[in-house]
């Protein structure tokens, strides 16, 4: 039988915390940065958790993590 492979795109975007929750970085931080205030950019720097509704889908993409 073939091995279950990790979705490499998801592995680069998500990390599993010690309690099993999924951590993600925030969007809208990559380009067109001149129109965004410094306060907004500071908040975009912080990571956050994935919502409960999306957790099952992402855990399916990361079987070995």
DSSP file (Angstrom, degrees, kcal/mol; ACC not computed):
  #  RESIDUE AA STRUCTURE BP1 BP2  ACC     N-H-->O    O-->H-N    N-H-->O    O-->H-N    TCO  KAPPA ALPHA  PHI   PSI    X-CA   Y-CA   Z-CA
    1    1 A X              0   0    0      0, 0.0     2,-0.1     0, 0.0     0, 0.0   0.000 360.0 360.0 360.0 143.1    0.0    0.0    0.0
    2    2 A X        -     0   0    0      1,-0.1     2,-0.1     3,-0.0     3,-0.0  -0.372 360.0-107.8 -72.0 154.5    1.2    3.5   -0.7
    3    3 A X        -     0   0    0      1,-0.1     2,-0.5    -2,-0.1    -1,-0.1  -0.444  31.3-107.3 -77.0 154.2    2.1    5.8    2.2
    4    4 A X        -     0   0    0     -2,-0.1     2,-0.3    59,-0.0    -1,-0.1  -0.733  40.5-148.3 -81.0 125.0   -0.1    8.7    3.1
    5    5 A X        -     0   0    0     -2,-0.5     2,-0.3    58,-0.0    58,-0.2  -0.722  10.2-118.5-101.0 147.5    1.7   11.9    2.1
    6    6 A X        -     0   0    0     -2,-0.3     2,-0.7    56,-0.1    56,-0.2  -0.600  31.1-113.7 -77.1 138.3    1.6   15.3    3.7
    7    7 A X     >  -     0   0    0     54,-2.6     4,-2.1    -2,-0.3     3,-0.3  -0.660  27.7-155.5 -72.5 111.5    0.3   18.1    1.5
    8    8 A X  H  > S+     0   0    0     -2,-0.7     4,-1.4     1,-0.2    -1,-0.2   0.823  88.5  55.3 -67.4 -32.4    3.4   20.2    1.2
    9    9 A X  H  > S+     0   0    0      1,-0.2     4,-0.7     2,-0.2    -1,-0.2   0.903 111.5  44.6 -64.8 -39.8    1.6   23.5    0.5
   10   10 A X  H >> S+     0   0    0     -3,-0.3     4,-2.1     1,-0.2     3,-0.6   0.858 107.3  59.2 -71.4 -35.4   -0.4   23.1    3.7
   11   11 A X  H 3< S+     0   0    0     -4,-2.1    -1,-0.2     1,-0.2    -2,-0.2   0.824 105.6  49.7 -63.8 -30.5    2.8   22.1    5.7
   12   12 A X  H 3< S+     0   0    0     -4,-1.4    -1,-0.2    -5,-0.2    -2,-0.2   0.715 117.1  40.6 -78.6 -21.0    4.4   25.4    4.7
   13   13 A X  H << S+     0   0    0     -4,-0.7    12,-0.6    -3,-0.6     2,-0.3   0.702 112.3  48.8-101.5 -22.7    1.4   27.4    5.9
   14   14 A X  E  <  -A   24   0A   0     -4,-2.1     2,-0.4    10,-0.1    10,-0.2  -0.902  54.3-166.5-126.5 148.9    0.2   25.7    9.1
   15   15 A X  E     -A   23   0A   0      8,-1.7     8,-3.4    -2,-0.3     2,-0.5  -0.980  22.0-128.9-128.7 144.3    1.8   24.5   12.3
   16   16 A X  E     -A   22   0A   0     -2,-0.4     6,-0.2     6,-0.2     2,-0.1  -0.804  23.9-140.6 -92.7 130.8    0.2   22.2   14.9
   17   17 A X    >   -     0   0    0      4,-3.0     3,-1.3    -2,-0.5    -1,-0.0  -0.269  30.0 -98.2 -81.3 174.8    0.4   23.5   18.5
   18   18 A X  T 3  S+     0   0    0      1,-0.3    -1,-0.1     2,-0.1    -2,-0.0   0.793 124.4  51.1 -64.4 -29.1    1.1   21.3   21.5
   19   19 A X  T 3  S-     0   0    0      2,-0.0    -1,-0.3     1,-0.0    -3,-0.0   0.445 123.4-101.8 -89.8   0.1   -2.6   21.1   22.3
   20   20 A X  S <  S+     0   0    0     -3,-1.3    -2,-0.1     1,-0.3     2,-0.1   0.459  78.2 132.2  96.6   1.4   -3.5   20.0   18.8
   21   21 A X        -     0   0    0     -5,-0.0    -4,-3.0     1,-0.0     2,-0.5  -0.397  56.9-117.0 -79.6 165.8   -4.8   23.3   17.5
   22   22 A X  E     -A   16   0A   0     28,-0.3    28,-2.7    -6,-0.2     2,-0.3  -0.918  22.7-154.3-113.0 127.0   -3.7   24.7   14.1
   23   23 A X  E     +AB  15  49A   0     -8,-3.4    -8,-1.7    -2,-0.5     2,-0.3  -0.750  15.9 177.3 -99.5 143.3   -1.7   28.0   13.9
   24   24 A X  E     -AB  14  48A   0     24,-3.2    24,-2.6    -2,-0.3     2,-0.2  -0.949  26.4-119.0-139.5 160.5   -1.7   30.2   10.8
   25   25 A X        -     0   0    0    -12,-0.6     2,-0.2    -2,-0.3    22,-0.1  -0.595  40.1 -99.3 -94.0 164.7   -0.3   33.5    9.7
   26   26 A X        -     0   0    0     18,-0.7     3,-0.2    20,-0.4    -1,-0.1  -0.474  31.8-126.4 -87.1 154.6   -2.5   36.4    8.6
   27   27 A X  S    S+     0   0    0      1,-0.2    -1,-0.1    -2,-0.2     0, 0.0  -0.262  79.2  52.5 -88.2 178.0   -3.3   37.3    5.0
   28   28 A X  S    S+     0   0    0     -2,-0.1    -1,-0.2     1,-0.1    16,-0.1   0.817  77.7 104.0  66.2  36.9   -2.9   40.7    3.2
   29   29 A X        +     0   0    0     -3,-0.2     3,-0.1    15,-0.1    -2,-0.1   0.302  56.9  76.3-124.9   7.6    0.7   41.3    4.2
   30   30 A X  S    S-     0   0    0      1,-0.2     2,-0.3     2,-0.1     3,-0.2   0.869  97.9  -0.6 -97.6 -37.7    2.6   40.5    1.0
   31   31 A X  S    S+     0   0    0      1,-0.2    -1,-0.2     2,-0.0     0, 0.0  -0.938 104.3  46.6-150.7 172.5    2.3   43.4   -1.4
   32   32 A X        +     0   0    0     -2,-0.3     3,-0.3    -3,-0.1    -1,-0.2   0.960  64.1 154.2  54.3  56.5    0.7   46.8   -1.9
   33   33 A X    >   +     0   0    0      1,-0.2     3,-1.2    -3,-0.2     8,-0.1   0.612  47.0  79.8 -89.5 -13.2    1.9   47.7    1.6
   34   34 A X  T 3  S+     0   0    0      1,-0.3    -1,-0.2     3,-0.0    -2,-0.0   0.818  92.1  50.6 -68.5 -29.0    2.2   51.5    1.1
   35   35 A X  T 3  S+     0   0    0     -3,-0.3     2,-0.5     2,-0.1    -1,-0.3   0.457  93.2  89.7 -87.3   0.5   -1.6   52.0    1.6
   36   36 A X  S <  S-     0   0    0     -3,-1.2     5,-0.0    -4,-0.1    -4,-0.0  -0.844  78.6-121.1-103.2 131.2   -1.7   50.1    4.8
   37   37 A X     >  -     0   0    0     -2,-0.5     4,-2.0     1,-0.1     5,-0.2  -0.210  21.4-115.2 -67.2 158.5   -1.1   51.8    8.2
   38   38 A X  H  > S+     0   0    0      1,-0.2     4,-2.2     2,-0.2     5,-0.2   0.850 115.3  57.1 -62.4 -35.7    1.6   50.7   10.5
   39   39 A X  H  > S+     0   0    0      1,-0.2     4,-1.8     2,-0.2    -1,-0.2   0.915 107.1  48.2 -62.9 -42.6   -0.9   49.7   13.2
   40   40 A X  H  > S+     0   0    0      1,-0.2     4,-2.0     2,-0.2    -1,-0.2   0.902 110.4  51.6 -63.9 -40.9   -2.6   47.3   10.7
   41   41 A X  H  X S+     0   0    0     -4,-2.0     4,-1.0     1,-0.2    -1,-0.2   0.863 106.9  53.7 -66.5 -35.4    0.8   45.8    9.7
   42   42 A X  H  X S+     0   0    0     -4,-2.2     4,-0.6     1,-0.2     3,-0.3   0.905 110.3  47.1 -63.9 -40.7    1.7   45.2   13.3
   43   43 A X  H >< S+     0   0    0     -4,-1.8     3,-0.6     1,-0.2    -2,-0.2   0.845 107.9  55.7 -70.2 -33.1   -1.5   43.3   13.8
   44   44 A X  H 3< S+     0   0    0     -4,-2.0   -18,-0.7     1,-0.2    -1,-0.2   0.734  97.2  66.3 -70.7 -20.8   -0.9   41.3   10.6
   45   45 A X  H 3< S+     0   0    0     -4,-1.0    -1,-0.2    -3,-0.3    -2,-0.2   0.821  85.9  84.6 -68.7 -30.6    2.5   40.2   12.0
   46   46 A X  S << S-     0   0    0     -3,-0.6   -20,-0.4    -4,-0.6     2,-0.2  -0.420  77.7-128.4 -76.2 147.7    0.9   38.1   14.8
   47   47 A X        -     0   0    0    -22,-0.1     2,-0.3    -2,-0.1   -22,-0.2  -0.498  24.9-168.7 -89.3 164.7   -0.2   34.6   14.1
   48   48 A X  E     -B   24   0A   0    -24,-2.6   -24,-3.2    -2,-0.2     2,-0.3  -0.861  24.2 -92.0-144.0 175.7   -3.7   33.3   15.0
   49   49 A X  E     -B   23   0A   0     -2,-0.3   -26,-0.2   -26,-0.2     2,-0.2  -0.665  37.8-110.0 -96.7 151.2   -5.6   30.0   15.2
   50   50 A X        -     0   0    0    -28,-2.7   -28,-0.3    -2,-0.3     5,-0.1  -0.513  43.1-101.2 -74.2 144.6   -7.6   28.3   12.4
   51   51 A X    >>  -     0   0    0     -2,-0.2     4,-1.0     1,-0.1     3,-0.9  -0.255  28.7-113.1 -66.3 156.7  -11.3   28.3   13.0
   52   52 A X  H 3> S+     0   0    0      1,-0.2     4,-0.6     2,-0.2     3,-0.3   0.830 114.0  59.4 -61.0 -34.1  -13.0   25.1   14.2
   53   53 A X  H 34 S+     0   0    0      1,-0.2     4,-0.3     2,-0.1    -1,-0.2   0.800 110.6  41.3 -67.8 -27.7  -14.9   24.6   11.0
   54   54 A X  H <> S+     0   0    0     -3,-0.9     4,-2.1     1,-0.1    -1,-0.2   0.608  93.0  85.1 -93.0 -13.7  -11.6   24.4    9.0
   55   55 A X  H  X S+     0   0    0     -4,-1.0     4,-2.5    -3,-0.3     5,-0.2   0.877  87.5  51.1 -60.2 -40.9   -9.6   22.4   11.4
   56   56 A X  H  X S+     0   0    0     -4,-0.6     4,-1.4     1,-0.2    -1,-0.2   0.902 110.4  49.5 -65.9 -39.2  -10.8   19.0   10.2
   57   57 A X  H  > S+     0   0    0     -4,-0.3     4,-0.9     1,-0.2    -1,-0.2   0.911 114.2  44.4 -64.2 -41.9  -10.0   19.8    6.5
   58   58 A X  H  X S+     0   0    0     -4,-2.1     4,-1.0     1,-0.2     3,-0.5   0.873 109.0  55.8 -73.9 -36.4   -6.5   21.0    7.4
   59   59 A X  H  < S+     0   0    0     -4,-2.5    -1,-0.2     1,-0.2    -2,-0.2   0.822 103.1  57.3 -63.9 -29.7   -5.8   18.0    9.7
   60   60 A X  H  < S+     0   0    0     -4,-1.4     3,-0.4     1,-0.2    -1,-0.2   0.829 106.1  49.3 -67.5 -31.2   -6.6   15.8    6.8
   61   61 A X  H  < S+     0   0    0     -4,-0.9   -54,-2.6    -3,-0.5     2,-0.3   0.697 113.2  48.7 -78.7 -19.2   -3.9   17.5    4.7
   62   62 A X    ><  +     0   0    0     -4,-1.0     3,-1.0   -56,-0.2    -1,-0.2  -0.577  63.4 151.2-119.3  66.7   -1.4   17.1    7.5
   63   63 A X  T 3  S+     0   0    0     -3,-0.4    -1,-0.1    -2,-0.3    -2,-0.1   0.817  73.3  46.2 -70.2 -29.3   -1.6   13.4    8.6
   64   64 A X  T 3         0   0    0      1,-0.2    -1,-0.2    -3,-0.2   -58,-0.1   0.257 360.0 360.0 -99.6  13.2    2.0   13.0    9.8
   65   65 A X    <         0   0    0     -3,-1.0    -1,-0.2    -6,-0.2    -2,-0.1   0.427 360.0 360.0-110.3 360.0    2.2   16.2   11.8
